[in-house]
Amino acid sequence: MSPVSRPVFLPHPLLPAADWADRFTLGLSVDGLTAREAARLAFEYPPGWVRALMVLRNALVAPLGLKGAARDVKTSETEIGGFPVVSASDDRVVLGFDDRHLDFRIVIDVMADRPSGQTLSVMTLVHRNNLLGRLYLAAVLPFHRLIVRRMLAGIGERVLSRPPGQSNT
């Protein structure tokens, strides 16, 4: 079970000014997964090495006056895993915020488009506001791709290993 990179066409209506984007998909042999549940599985249960990278990231960007990633992973109607909810439905959750250096959206889609199961998609849209945004994205990009792929695979593993009929929401 390995996520696959898919093209994203810009401009995108969820962040019209985006100048960078990527998208990864994963086919799941399950039904009934919602986008909110997928987002919770991704952001509430990151691998330890991802948590360690986020702590390092927060320490490095604090002197620059950039927003840090949430220390406590919170989920509510307005936040999932420390990221603000921009919009949410059963099949799509949009997370993100605008900052001095860049604006971003994380789009999690769940589509019932398979004969038996669903396709899970995570798309990242970024608008780099200035040179700092360009430098920041260049620095985090190699880690971003690893993190997104691992988190998608982790969702698949958790969903497939739970007892039939059990939901994580």
VMD Tcl script that builds the backbone (N, CA, C; Angstrom):
set m [mol new atoms 507]
animate dup $m
set s [atomselect $m all]
$s set {name element resname resid chain x y z} {
  {N N MET 1 A 0.854 -1.164 0.000}
  {CA C MET 1 A 0.000 0.000 0.000}
  {C C MET 1 A 0.903 1.231 0.000}
  {N N SER 2 A 1.042 1.825 -1.164}
  {CA C SER 2 A 1.954 2.943 -1.314}
  {C C SER 2 A 1.246 4.125 -1.971}
  {N N PRO 3 A 1.326 5.321 -1.364}
  {CA C PRO 3 A 0.705 6.501 -1.969}
  {C C PRO 3 A 1.336 6.833 -3.322}
  {N N VAL 4 A 0.517 7.403 -4.195}
  {CA C VAL 4 A 0.940 7.747 -5.551}
  {C C VAL 4 A 0.810 9.255 -5.743}
  {N N SER 5 A 1.829 9.865 -6.337}
  {CA C SER 5 A 1.792 11.296 -6.641}
  {C C SER 5 A 0.870 11.543 -7.837}
  {N N ARG 6 A 0.046 12.582 -7.738}
  {CA C ARG 6 A -0.882 12.945 -8.813}
  {C C ARG 6 A -0.713 14.430 -9.139}
  {N N PRO 7 A -1.007 14.829 -10.371}
  {CA C PRO 7 A -0.855 16.249 -10.729}
  {C C PRO 7 A -1.923 17.124 -10.077}
  {N N VAL 8 A -1.562 18.384 -9.873}
  {CA C VAL 8 A -2.493 19.414 -9.404}
  {C C VAL 8 A -2.411 20.548 -10.407}
  {N N PHE 9 A -3.561 21.045 -10.798}
  {CA C PHE 9 A -3.595 22.133 -11.768}
  {C C PHE 9 A -3.897 23.449 -11.058}
  {N N LEU 10 A -3.050 24.440 -11.328}
  {CA C LEU 10 A -3.211 25.761 -10.724}
  {C C LEU 10 A -3.646 26.749 -11.795}
  {N N PRO 11 A -4.417 27.756 -11.446}
  {CA C PRO 11 A -4.890 28.089 -10.112}
  {C C PRO 11 A -5.931 27.090 -9.618}
  {N N HIS 12 A -6.043 27.013 -8.296}
  {CA C HIS 12 A -7.004 26.105 -7.666}
  {C C HIS 12 A -7.995 26.936 -6.863}
  {N N PRO 13 A -9.286 26.623 -6.943}
  {CA C PRO 13 A -10.286 27.453 -6.261}
  {C C PRO 13 A -10.138 27.513 -4.732}
  {N N LEU 14 A -9.486 26.534 -4.132}
  {CA C LEU 14 A -9.349 26.544 -2.674}
  {C C LEU 14 A -8.244 27.481 -2.186}
  {N N LEU 15 A -7.330 27.844 -3.068}
  {CA C LEU 15 A -6.306 28.860 -2.789}
  {C C LEU 15 A -5.892 29.425 -4.144}
  {N N PRO 16 A -6.703 30.343 -4.685}
  {CA C PRO 16 A -6.486 30.818 -6.063}
  {C C PRO 16 A -5.089 31.380 -6.333}
  {N N ALA 17 A -4.446 31.942 -5.323}
  {CA C ALA 17 A -3.113 32.522 -5.529}
  {C C ALA 17 A -1.990 31.498 -5.378}
  {N N ALA 18 A -2.317 30.242 -5.136}
  {CA C ALA 18 A -1.290 29.207 -4.932}
  {C C ALA 18 A -0.322 29.176 -6.103}
  {N N ASP 19 A 0.966 29.087 -5.763}
  {CA C ASP 19 A 1.990 28.973 -6.804}
  {C C ASP 19 A 2.786 27.677 -6.675}
  {N N TRP 20 A 2.371 26.818 -5.741}
  {CA C TRP 20 A 2.992 25.502 -5.581}
  {C C TRP 20 A 1.927 24.553 -5.042}
  {N N ALA 21 A 1.962 23.299 -5.503}
  {CA C ALA 21 A 0.987 22.316 -5.029}
  {C C ALA 21 A 1.509 20.912 -5.256}
  {N N ASP 22 A 1.026 19.984 -4.438}
  {CA C ASP 22 A 1.239 18.561 -4.703}
  {C C ASP 22 A 0.025 17.795 -4.198}
  {N N ARG 23 A -0.076 16.548 -4.651}
  {CA C ARG 23 A -1.204 15.702 -4.247}
  {C C ARG 23 A -0.752 14.259 -4.287}
  {N N PHE 24 A -1.143 13.529 -3.256}
  {CA C PHE 24 A -0.869 12.097 -3.174}
  {C C PHE 24 A -2.182 11.372 -2.912}
  {N N THR 25 A -2.342 10.202 -3.533}
  {CA C THR 25 A -3.562 9.419 -3.337}
  {C C THR 25 A -3.206 8.006 -2.876}
  {N N LEU 26 A -4.190 7.379 -2.252}
  {CA C LEU 26 A -4.035 6.015 -1.774}
  {C C LEU 26 A -5.369 5.306 -1.893}
  {N N GLY 27 A -5.391 4.164 -2.568}
  {CA C GLY 27 A -6.601 3.361 -2.664}
  {C C GLY 27 A -6.774 2.521 -1.408}
  {N N LEU 28 A -7.988 2.526 -0.868}
  {CA C LEU 28 A -8.295 1.754 0.341}
  {C C LEU 28 A -9.420 0.785 0.056}
  {N N SER 29 A -9.296 -0.407 0.558}
  {CA C SER 29 A -10.346 -1.411 0.347}
  {C C SER 29 A -11.349 -1.381 1.494}
  {N N VAL 30 A -11.782 -0.185 1.860}
  {CA C VAL 30 A -12.790 -0.001 2.911}
  {C C VAL 30 A -13.818 1.001 2.416}
  {N N ASP 31 A -14.968 0.986 3.047}
  {CA C ASP 31 A -16.023 1.959 2.776}
  {C C ASP 31 A -16.337 2.690 4.072}
  {N N GLY 32 A -16.910 3.870 3.953}
  {CA C GLY 32 A -17.391 4.585 5.122}
  {C C GLY 32 A -16.392 5.502 5.806}
  {N N LEU 33 A -15.180 5.630 5.298}
  {CA C LEU 33 A -14.215 6.549 5.872}
  {C C LEU 33 A -14.615 7.967 5.480}
  {N N THR 34 A -14.674 8.885 6.443}
  {CA C THR 34 A -14.971 10.279 6.134}
  {C C THR 34 A -13.670 11.079 6.076}
  {N N ALA 35 A -13.737 12.229 5.454}
  {CA C ALA 35 A -12.554 13.082 5.353}
  {C C ALA 35 A -12.106 13.560 6.733}
  {N N ARG 36 A -13.056 13.875 7.617}
  {CA C ARG 36 A -12.707 14.318 8.969}
  {C C ARG 36 A -11.991 13.195 9.726}
  {N N GLU 37 A -12.474 11.973 9.586}
  {CA C GLU 37 A -11.817 10.839 10.236}
  {C C GLU 37 A -10.410 10.643 9.669}
  {N N ALA 38 A -10.263 10.747 8.358}
  {CA C ALA 38 A -8.935 10.604 7.741}
  {C C ALA 38 A -7.986 11.692 8.250}
  {N N ALA 39 A -8.481 12.927 8.358}
  {CA C ALA 39 A -7.647 14.024 8.866}
  {C C ALA 39 A -7.223 13.753 10.305}
  {N N ARG 40 A -8.154 13.280 11.117}
  {CA C ARG 40 A -7.816 12.963 12.510}
  {C C ARG 40 A -6.759 11.861 12.564}
  {N N LEU 41 A -6.929 10.827 11.769}
  {CA C LEU 41 A -5.953 9.728 11.761}
  {C C LEU 41 A -4.576 10.218 11.320}
  {N N ALA 42 A -4.537 11.166 10.395}
  {CA C ALA 42 A -3.261 11.686 9.905}
  {C C ALA 42 A -2.572 12.575 10.929}
  {N N PHE 43 A -3.320 13.504 11.510}
  {CA C PHE 43 A -2.691 14.534 12.324}
  {C C PHE 43 A -2.675 14.251 13.822}
  {N N GLU 44 A -3.517 13.362 14.293}
  {CA C GLU 44 A -3.496 13.040 15.717}
  {C C GLU 44 A -2.516 11.916 16.039}
  {N N TYR 45 A -2.109 11.159 15.040}
  {CA C TYR 45 A -1.230 10.016 15.263}
  {C C TYR 45 A -0.001 10.047 14.357}
  {N N PRO 46 A 0.747 11.166 14.348}
  {CA C PRO 46 A 1.925 11.190 13.477}
  {C C PRO 46 A 3.035 10.303 14.041}
  {N N PRO 47 A 3.887 9.789 13.183}
  {CA C PRO 47 A 5.036 9.017 13.675}
  {C C PRO 47 A 5.914 9.897 14.579}
  {N N GLY 48 A 6.658 9.266 15.488}
  {CA C GLY 48 A 7.522 9.994 16.409}
  {C C GLY 48 A 8.514 10.898 15.710}
  {N N TRP 49 A 9.072 10.434 14.586}
  {CA C TRP 49 A 10.053 11.248 13.882}
  {C C TRP 49 A 9.423 12.510 13.304}
  {N N VAL 50 A 8.123 12.468 12.965}
  {CA C VAL 50 A 7.433 13.664 12.472}
  {C C VAL 50 A 7.245 14.649 13.621}
  {N N ARG 51 A 6.854 14.156 14.788}
  {CA C ARG 51 A 6.721 15.036 15.954}
  {C C ARG 51 A 8.056 15.712 16.267}
  {N N ALA 52 A 9.154 14.956 16.192}
  {CA C ALA 52 A 10.477 15.514 16.470}
  {C C ALA 52 A 10.832 16.593 15.445}
  {N N LEU 53 A 10.511 16.369 14.176}
  {CA C LEU 53 A 10.778 17.383 13.146}
  {C C LEU 53 A 9.957 18.658 13.395}
  {N N MET 54 A 8.719 18.500 13.869}
  {CA C MET 54 A 7.882 19.669 14.136}
  {C C MET 54 A 8.431 20.487 15.311}
  {N N VAL 55 A 8.964 19.813 16.329}
  {CA C VAL 55 A 9.590 20.520 17.446}
  {C C VAL 55 A 10.799 21.306 16.934}
  {N N LEU 56 A 11.616 20.678 16.100}
  {CA C LEU 56 A 12.776 21.356 15.518}
  {C C LEU 56 A 12.333 22.531 14.658}
  {N N ARG 57 A 11.314 22.329 13.834}
  {CA C ARG 57 A 10.791 23.389 12.975}
  {C C ARG 57 A 10.345 24.578 13.820}
  {N N ASN 58 A 9.589 24.316 14.889}
  {CA C ASN 58 A 9.109 25.406 15.746}
  {C C ASN 58 A 10.272 26.207 16.321}
  {N N ALA 59 A 11.323 25.514 16.756}
  {CA C ALA 59 A 12.483 26.198 17.334}
  {C C ALA 59 A 13.193 27.059 16.284}
  {N N LEU 60 A 13.256 26.572 15.047}
  {CA C LEU 60 A 13.957 27.306 13.997}
  {C C LEU 60 A 13.185 28.523 13.487}
  {N N VAL 61 A 11.854 28.440 13.450}
  {CA C VAL 61 A 11.077 29.549 12.884}
  {C C VAL 61 A 10.670 30.585 13.922}
  {N N ALA 62 A 10.734 30.264 15.209}
  {CA C ALA 62 A 10.324 31.214 16.253}
  {C C ALA 62 A 11.070 32.547 16.148}
  {N N PRO 63 A 12.412 32.548 15.963}
  {CA C PRO 63 A 13.118 33.833 15.863}
  {C C PRO 63 A 12.702 34.662 14.635}
  {N N LEU 64 A 12.096 34.011 13.648}
  {CA C LEU 64 A 11.679 34.709 12.432}
  {C C LEU 64 A 10.273 35.291 12.556}
  {N N GLY 65 A 9.618 35.017 13.689}
  {CA C GLY 65 A 8.269 35.528 13.910}
  {C C GLY 65 A 7.188 34.774 13.170}
  {N N LEU 66 A 7.468 33.530 12.756}
  {CA C LEU 66 A 6.473 32.730 12.043}
  {C C LEU 66 A 5.649 31.928 13.034}
  {N N LYS 67 A 4.432 31.580 12.629}
  {CA C LYS 67 A 3.569 30.771 13.480}
  {C C LYS 67 A 4.180 29.384 13.640}
  {N N GLY 68 A 4.175 28.893 14.848}
  {CA C GLY 68 A 4.668 27.548 15.100}
  {C C GLY 68 A 3.542 26.539 14.974}
  {N N ALA 69 A 3.903 25.305 14.705}
  {CA C ALA 69 A 2.912 24.231 14.700}
  {C C ALA 69 A 2.426 24.032 16.129}
  {N N ALA 70 A 1.202 23.619 16.292}
  {CA C ALA 70 A 0.618 23.435 17.620}
  {C C ALA 70 A 1.413 22.413 18.415}
  {N N ARG 71 A 1.686 22.748 19.679}
  {CA C ARG 71 A 2.385 21.797 20.558}
  {C C ARG 71 A 1.453 20.673 20.965}
  {N N ASP 72 A 0.226 21.045 21.287}
  {CA C ASP 72 A -0.780 20.062 21.682}
  {C C ASP 72 A -1.652 19.767 20.474}
  {N N VAL 73 A -1.836 18.496 20.203}
  {CA C VAL 73 A -2.683 18.093 19.094}
  {C C VAL 73 A -4.125 18.156 19.575}
  {N N LYS 74 A -4.877 19.100 19.014}
  {CA C LYS 74 A -6.263 19.296 19.417}
  {C C LYS 74 A -7.176 19.025 18.233}
  {N N THR 75 A -8.350 18.509 18.549}
  {CA C THR 75 A -9.362 18.318 17.520}
  {C C THR 75 A -10.695 18.785 18.081}
  {N N SER 76 A -11.368 19.618 17.293}
  {CA C SER 76 A -12.691 20.126 17.636}
  {C C SER 76 A -13.403 20.406 16.322}
  {N N GLU 77 A -14.514 21.087 16.392}
  {CA C GLU 77 A -15.209 21.461 15.158}
  {C C GLU 77 A -14.385 22.453 14.333}
  {N N THR 78 A -13.515 23.222 15.007}
  {CA C THR 78 A -12.774 24.283 14.329}
  {C C THR 78 A -11.298 23.962 14.112}
  {N N GLU 79 A -10.842 22.797 14.582}
  {CA C GLU 79 A -9.422 22.460 14.514}
  {C C GLU 79 A -9.251 20.944 14.450}
  {N N ILE 80 A -8.317 20.497 13.621}
  {CA C ILE 80 A -7.976 19.071 13.548}
  {C C ILE 80 A -6.462 18.966 13.627}
  {N N GLY 81 A -6.008 18.287 14.656}
  {CA C GLY 81 A -4.580 18.068 14.814}
  {C C GLY 81 A -3.763 19.346 14.928}
  {N N GLY 82 A -4.372 20.411 15.435}
  {CA C GLY 82 A -3.677 21.680 15.575}
  {C C GLY 82 A -3.801 22.606 14.380}
  {N N PHE 83 A -4.439 22.152 13.299}
  {CA C PHE 83 A -4.631 22.989 12.117}
  {C C PHE 83 A -6.066 23.511 12.082}
  {N N PRO 84 A -6.253 24.809 11.817}
  {CA C PRO 84 A -7.611 25.347 11.712}
  {C C PRO 84 A -8.382 24.724 10.547}
  {N N VAL 85 A -9.671 24.437 10.790}
  {CA C VAL 85 A -10.557 23.925 9.741}
  {C C VAL 85 A -11.092 25.112 8.952}
  {N N VAL 86 A -10.804 25.126 7.651}
  {CA C VAL 86 A -11.317 26.164 6.758}
  {C C VAL 86 A -12.725 25.784 6.314}
  {N N SER 87 A -12.917 24.512 5.958}
  {CA C SER 87 A -14.236 23.992 5.596}
  {C C SER 87 A -14.213 22.480 5.775}
  {N N ALA 88 A -15.409 21.896 5.942}
  {CA C ALA 88 A -15.474 20.441 6.152}
  {C C ALA 88 A -16.806 19.890 5.685}
  {N N SER 89 A -16.729 18.720 5.063}
  {CA C SER 89 A -17.902 17.923 4.713}
  {C C SER 89 A -17.485 16.462 4.886}
  {N N ASP 90 A -18.393 15.538 4.641}
  {CA C ASP 90 A -18.038 14.123 4.793}
  {C C ASP 90 A -16.926 13.698 3.844}
  {N N ASP 91 A -16.903 14.297 2.635}
  {CA C ASP 91 A -15.921 13.852 1.642}
  {C C ASP 91 A -14.727 14.796 1.465}
  {N N ARG 92 A -14.727 15.965 2.150}
  {CA C ARG 92 A -13.590 16.883 2.018}
  {C C ARG 92 A -13.413 17.713 3.287}
  {N N VAL 93 A -12.155 17.801 3.722}
  {CA C VAL 93 A -11.783 18.704 4.805}
  {C C VAL 93 A -10.654 19.583 4.277}
  {N N VAL 94 A -10.785 20.886 4.504}
  {CA C VAL 94 A -9.750 21.834 4.129}
  {C C VAL 94 A -9.206 22.462 5.409}
  {N N LEU 95 A -7.903 22.317 5.617}
  {CA C LEU 95 A -7.224 22.875 6.775}
  {C C LEU 95 A -6.228 23.912 6.288}
  {N N GLY 96 A -5.839 24.841 7.159}
  {CA C GLY 96 A -4.774 25.767 6.785}
  {C C GLY 96 A -4.954 27.141 7.367}
  {N N PHE 97 A -3.971 27.988 7.088}
  {CA C PHE 97 A -4.029 29.386 7.499}
  {C C PHE 97 A -3.055 30.201 6.669}
  {N N ASP 98 A -3.169 31.510 6.820}
  {CA C ASP 98 A -2.297 32.447 6.117}
  {C C ASP 98 A -1.286 32.989 7.111}
  {N N ASP 99 A -0.035 33.053 6.698}
  {CA C ASP 99 A 1.028 33.556 7.552}
  {C C ASP 99 A 1.819 34.593 6.763}
  {N N ARG 100 A 2.768 35.209 7.433}
  {CA C ARG 100 A 3.585 36.254 6.823}
  {C C ARG 100 A 4.356 35.741 5.613}
  {N N HIS 101 A 4.906 34.553 5.720}
  {CA C HIS 101 A 5.789 34.036 4.673}
  {C C HIS 101 A 5.052 33.241 3.607}
  {N N LEU 102 A 3.981 32.549 4.005}
  {CA C LEU 102 A 3.206 31.791 3.026}
  {C C LEU 102 A 1.807 31.497 3.557}
  {N N ASP 103 A 0.906 31.227 2.620}
  {CA C ASP 103 A -0.453 30.783 2.925}
  {C C ASP 103 A -0.533 29.337 2.457}
  {N N PHE 104 A -1.227 28.488 3.217}
  {CA C PHE 104 A -1.314 27.098 2.781}
  {C C PHE 104 A -2.677 26.505 3.100}
  {N N ARG 105 A -3.026 25.490 2.325}
  {CA C ARG 105 A -4.224 24.688 2.567}
  {C C ARG 105 A -3.830 23.226 2.425}
  {N N ILE 106 A -4.339 22.410 3.328}
  {CA C ILE 106 A -4.217 20.959 3.235}
  {C C ILE 106 A -5.617 20.460 2.941}
  {N N VAL 107 A -5.783 19.769 1.828}
  {CA C VAL 107 A -7.099 19.313 1.384}
  {C C VAL 107 A -7.121 17.793 1.436}
  {N N ILE 108 A -8.013 17.262 2.250}
  {CA C ILE 108 A -8.148 15.812 2.389}
  {C C ILE 108 A -9.488 15.416 1.790}
  {N N ASP 109 A -9.422 14.602 0.740}
  {CA C ASP 109 A -10.621 14.129 0.045}
  {C C ASP 109 A -10.744 12.622 0.200}
  {N N VAL 110 A -11.975 12.162 0.379}
  {CA C VAL 110 A -12.275 10.729 0.380}
  {C C VAL 110 A -13.339 10.510 -0.686}
  {N N MET 111 A -13.018 9.676 -1.676}
  {CA C MET 111 A -13.926 9.453 -2.798}
  {C C MET 111 A -14.310 7.983 -2.898}
  {N N ALA 112 A -15.593 7.732 -3.028}
  {CA C ALA 112 A -16.084 6.373 -3.234}
  {C C ALA 112 A -16.077 6.113 -4.734}
  {N N ASP 113 A -14.886 5.929 -5.297}
  {CA C ASP 113 A -14.744 5.815 -6.752}
  {C C ASP 113 A -14.145 4.474 -7.179}
  {N N ARG 114 A -14.124 3.521 -6.259}
  {CA C ARG 114 A -13.540 2.216 -6.552}
  {C C ARG 114 A -14.638 1.165 -6.475}
  {N N PRO 115 A -14.487 0.060 -7.201}
  {CA C PRO 115 A -15.512 -0.999 -7.135}
  {C C PRO 115 A -15.753 -1.486 -5.704}
  {N N SER 116 A -14.688 -1.552 -4.935}
  {CA C SER 116 A -14.814 -1.973 -3.544}
  {C C SER 116 A -13.842 -1.137 -2.723}
  {N N GLY 117 A -14.318 -0.006 -2.217}
  {CA C GLY 117 A -13.460 0.830 -1.398}
  {C C GLY 117 A -13.491 2.283 -1.797}
  {N N GLN 118 A -12.495 3.010 -1.304}
  {CA C GLN 118 A -12.423 4.446 -1.491}
  {C C GLN 118 A -11.002 4.862 -1.885}
  {N N THR 119 A -10.906 6.078 -2.432}
  {CA C THR 119 A -9.606 6.667 -2.693}
  {C C THR 119 A -9.436 7.844 -1.754}
  {N N LEU 120 A -8.324 7.858 -1.050}
  {CA C LEU 120 A -7.974 8.931 -0.132}
  {C C LEU 120 A -6.950 9.818 -0.828}
  {N N SER 121 A -7.141 11.129 -0.761}
  {CA C SER 121 A -6.255 12.075 -1.422}
  {C C SER 121 A -5.868 13.180 -0.442}
  {N N VAL 122 A -4.588 13.529 -0.426}
  {CA C VAL 122 A -4.108 14.669 0.350}
  {C C VAL 122 A -3.402 15.610 -0.614}
  {N N MET 123 A -3.938 16.832 -0.685}
  {CA C MET 123 A -3.371 17.851 -1.562}
  {C C MET 123 A -2.896 19.013 -0.695}
  {N N THR 124 A -1.733 19.538 -1.015}
  {CA C THR 124 A -1.196 20.716 -0.340}
  {C C THR 124 A -1.102 21.843 -1.357}
  {N N LEU 125 A -1.674 22.978 -1.003}
  {CA C LEU 125 A -1.620 24.178 -1.839}
  {C C LEU 125 A -0.861 25.251 -1.065}
  {N N VAL 126 A 0.064 25.924 -1.726}
  {CA C VAL 126 A 0.885 26.935 -1.063}
  {C C VAL 126 A 0.978 28.177 -1.929}
  {N N HIS 127 A 0.816 29.332 -1.289}
  {CA C HIS 127 A 1.131 30.610 -1.929}
  {C C HIS 127 A 2.283 31.212 -1.142}
  {N N ARG 128 A 3.427 31.316 -1.807}
  {CA C ARG 128 A 4.622 31.893 -1.166}
  {C C ARG 128 A 4.530 33.411 -1.278}
  {N N ASN 129 A 4.485 34.076 -0.126}
  {CA C ASN 129 A 4.252 35.520 -0.098}
  {C C ASN 129 A 5.505 36.358 -0.333}
  {N N ASN 130 A 6.676 35.766 -0.123}
  {CA C ASN 130 A 7.905 36.554 -0.203}
  {C C ASN 130 A 9.104 35.609 -0.274}
  {N N LEU 131 A 10.298 36.177 -0.226}
  {CA C LEU 131 A 11.515 35.374 -0.300}
  {C C LEU 131 A 11.595 34.381 0.854}
  {N N LEU 132 A 11.199 34.800 2.037}
  {CA C LEU 132 A 11.210 33.887 3.186}
  {C C LEU 132 A 10.324 32.671 2.910}
  {N N GLY 133 A 9.176 32.895 2.306}
  {CA C GLY 133 A 8.288 31.782 1.952}
  {C C GLY 133 A 8.925 30.834 0.954}
  {N N ARG 134 A 9.639 31.383 -0.010}
  {CA C ARG 134 A 10.319 30.550 -1.006}
  {C C ARG 134 A 11.444 29.736 -0.363}
  {N N LEU 135 A 12.219 30.382 0.496}
  {CA C LEU 135 A 13.300 29.673 1.189}
  {C C LEU 135 A 12.745 28.606 2.129}
  {N N TYR 136 A 11.683 28.944 2.853}
  {CA C TYR 136 A 11.070 27.999 3.780}
  {C C TYR 136 A 10.587 26.754 3.040}
  {N N LEU 137 A 9.844 26.959 1.956}
  {CA C LEU 137 A 9.322 25.813 1.212}
  {C C LEU 137 A 10.453 24.961 0.659}
  {N N ALA 138 A 11.487 25.586 0.143}
  {CA C ALA 138 A 12.626 24.822 -0.380}
  {C C ALA 138 A 13.269 23.972 0.716}
  {N N ALA 139 A 13.324 24.514 1.934}
  {CA C ALA 139 A 13.941 23.780 3.045}
  {C C ALA 139 A 13.091 22.613 3.534}
  {N N VAL 140 A 11.769 22.778 3.537}
  {CA C VAL 140 A 10.917 21.723 4.109}
  {C C VAL 140 A 10.415 20.715 3.086}
  {N N LEU 141 A 10.545 21.040 1.813}
  {CA C LEU 141 A 9.969 20.186 0.766}
  {C C LEU 141 A 10.385 18.715 0.838}
  {N N PRO 142 A 11.668 18.389 1.001}
  {CA C PRO 142 A 12.017 16.964 1.064}
  {C C PRO 142 A 11.319 16.244 2.240}
  {N N PHE 143 A 11.192 16.937 3.360}
  {CA C PHE 143 A 10.529 16.351 4.526}
  {C C PHE 143 A 9.020 16.270 4.304}
  {N N HIS 144 A 8.467 17.305 3.681}
  {CA C HIS 144 A 7.029 17.342 3.404}
  {C C HIS 144 A 6.587 16.100 2.636}
  {N N ARG 145 A 7.315 15.790 1.581}
  {CA C ARG 145 A 6.932 14.636 0.747}
  {C C ARG 145 A 6.990 13.326 1.540}
  {N N LEU 146 A 8.024 13.159 2.342}
  {CA C LEU 146 A 8.135 11.959 3.188}
  {C C LEU 146 A 6.998 11.893 4.198}
  {N N ILE 147 A 6.713 13.030 4.821}
  {CA C ILE 147 A 5.671 13.082 5.853}
  {C C ILE 147 A 4.311 12.756 5.257}
  {N N VAL 148 A 3.961 13.381 4.137}
  {CA C VAL 148 A 2.641 13.149 3.537}
  {C C VAL 148 A 2.491 11.686 3.133}
  {N N ARG 149 A 3.493 11.131 2.488}
  {CA C ARG 149 A 3.421 9.720 2.082}
  {C C ARG 149 A 3.267 8.799 3.303}
  {N N ARG 150 A 4.047 9.052 4.351}
  {CA C ARG 150 A 3.991 8.210 5.553}
  {C C ARG 150 A 2.649 8.348 6.265}
  {N N MET 151 A 2.129 9.572 6.333}
  {CA C MET 151 A 0.845 9.777 7.005}
  {C C MET 151 A -0.296 9.119 6.229}
  {N N LEU 152 A -0.254 9.196 4.905}
  {CA C LEU 152 A -1.267 8.515 4.095}
  {C C LEU 152 A -1.200 7.004 4.316}
  {N N ALA 153 A -0.005 6.453 4.260}
  {CA C ALA 153 A 0.157 5.013 4.484}
  {C C ALA 153 A -0.312 4.639 5.886}
  {N N GLY 154 A -0.037 5.504 6.876}
  {CA C GLY 154 A -0.471 5.246 8.242}
  {C C GLY 154 A -1.980 5.224 8.384}
  {N N ILE 155 A -2.674 6.114 7.664}
  {CA C ILE 155 A -4.136 6.095 7.677}
  {C C ILE 155 A -4.619 4.754 7.143}
  {N N GLY 156 A -4.053 4.337 6.020}
  {CA C GLY 156 A -4.439 3.054 5.431}
  {C C GLY 156 A -4.226 1.904 6.391}
  {N N GLU 157 A -3.085 1.885 7.060}
  {CA C GLU 157 A -2.794 0.806 8.015}
  {C C GLU 157 A -3.784 0.796 9.174}
  {N N ARG 158 A -4.090 1.968 9.725}
  {CA C ARG 158 A -5.017 2.041 10.856}
  {C C ARG 158 A -6.432 1.627 10.456}
  {N N VAL 159 A -6.884 2.112 9.288}
  {CA C VAL 159 A -8.236 1.798 8.830}
  {C C VAL 159 A -8.376 0.307 8.539}
  {N N LEU 160 A -7.363 -0.280 7.897}
  {CA C LEU 160 A -7.453 -1.698 7.546}
  {C C LEU 160 A -7.286 -2.622 8.745}
  {N N SER 161 A -6.654 -2.145 9.810}
  {CA C SER 161 A -6.417 -3.012 10.972}
  {C C SER 161 A -7.510 -2.934 12.025}
  {N N ARG 162 A -8.452 -2.007 11.897}
  {CA C ARG 162 A -9.507 -1.902 12.910}
  {C C ARG 162 A -10.571 -2.968 12.669}
  {N N PRO 163 A -11.261 -3.363 13.737}
  {CA C PRO 163 A -12.321 -4.362 13.595}
  {C C PRO 163 A -13.430 -3.861 12.680}
  {N N PRO 164 A -14.085 -4.731 11.947}
  {CA C PRO 164 A -15.169 -4.322 11.050}
  {C C PRO 164 A -16.244 -3.533 11.806}
  {N N GLY 165 A -16.704 -2.445 11.185}
  {CA C GLY 165 A -17.756 -1.641 11.768}
  {C C GLY 165 A -17.271 -0.617 12.777}
  {N N GLN 166 A -16.002 -0.656 13.162}
  {CA C GLN 166 A -15.483 0.304 14.146}
  {C C GLN 166 A -15.015 1.560 13.437}
  {N N SER 167 A -15.353 2.718 13.990}
  {CA C SER 167 A -14.915 3.992 13.470}
  {C C SER 167 A -14.008 4.645 14.488}
  {N N ASN 168 A -13.081 5.464 14.005}
  {CA C ASN 168 A -12.183 6.182 14.892}
  {C C ASN 168 A -12.677 7.576 15.225}
  {N N THR 169 A -13.855 7.939 14.780}
  {CA C THR 169 A -14.367 9.283 15.064}
  {C C THR 169 A -15.072 9.325 16.370}
}
mol reanalyze $m
mol bondsrecalc $m
mol representation Tube
mol addrep $m
